[in-house]
């Protein structure tokens, strides 16, 4: 079980092509603060191949079929369905 499972579950249940969330909303779903690197580096939001990564945060959006598009200045992330 990953701390990011609630985010994954939210994305699995989402029926729209995209979902924009404030970083604070993501933190509410996971029940803790995002790491500092999520606020400082776009790379934290990388859309890694779910078959090749061990990063549980990336798996939270790639397994349900989304790509993360962060906007660190606005402290938001848009999850867009791939395809």
C-alpha positions in Angstrom: 0.0 0.0 0.0 1.2 3.5 -0.9 0.4 6.8 0.7 -0.6 7.9 -2.8 -3.3 5.2 -3.2 -6.1 7.7 -2.3 -4.9 9.9 -5.2 -4.9 6.9 -7.5 -8.4 6.0 -6.4 -9.6 9.5 -7.1 -8.2 9.4 -10.6 -9.6 5.9 -11.2 -13.1 7.2 -10.3 -12.7 10.4 -12.4 -14.8 10.2 -15.6 -13.5 13.3 -17.2 -10.6 13.7 -19.6 -8.7 15.9 -17.0 -8.7 16.9 -13.4 -7.0 20.0 -12.1 -6.0 20.0 -8.4 -4.2 22.4 -6.1 -1.2 20.8 -4.4 -3.2 21.3 -1.2 -6.0 19.1 -2.6 -3.5 16.4 -3.3 -2.2 16.7 0.2 -5.7 16.4 1.5 -6.2 13.1 -0.4 -2.9 11.6 0.8 -3.2 12.9 4.3 0.1 14.6 4.5 2.3 17.3 2.9 3.9 16.7 -0.4 7.6 16.5 -0.3 9.5 19.8 -0.8 10.7 18.4 -4.2 7.1 18.4 -5.5 7.1 22.2 -4.9 10.6 22.8 -6.3 11.1 20.4 -9.3 8.9 19.6 -12.2 10.8 16.3 -12.4 9.0 15.1 -9.2 5.8 15.1 -11.4 7.5 13.0 -14.1 5.2 10.6 -16.1 7.4 7.6 -15.7 6.6 4.2 -17.4 4.6 2.4 -14.8 6.3 -0.9 -15.8 9.7 0.6 -15.1 9.4 2.8 -12.0 9.3 2.3 -8.3 8.1 5.8 -7.6 4.8 5.3 -5.9 3.7 8.9 -6.6 4.2 8.6 -10.3 2.3 5.2 -10.3 -0.7 7.0 -8.7 -1.4 8.8 -11.9 0.2 6.7 -14.6 -1.5 3.4 -13.7 -5.0 4.9 -14.0 -3.9 6.3 -17.4 -3.1 9.9 -16.7 -0.2 12.3 -17.3 0.7 15.0 -14.7 1.1 18.6 -15.9 2.3 20.6 -12.9 2.3 24.4 -12.6 4.5 24.9 -9.6 4.0 28.7 -9.7 0.3 28.3 -9.2 0.8 25.2 -7.0 -1.5 23.2 -9.2 -1.3 20.0 -11.2 -3.6 18.9 -14.1 -4.0 15.2 -14.6 -4.8 14.5 -18.2 -6.0 11.2 -19.5 -3.6 9.7 -22.0 -4.7 8.8 -25.5 
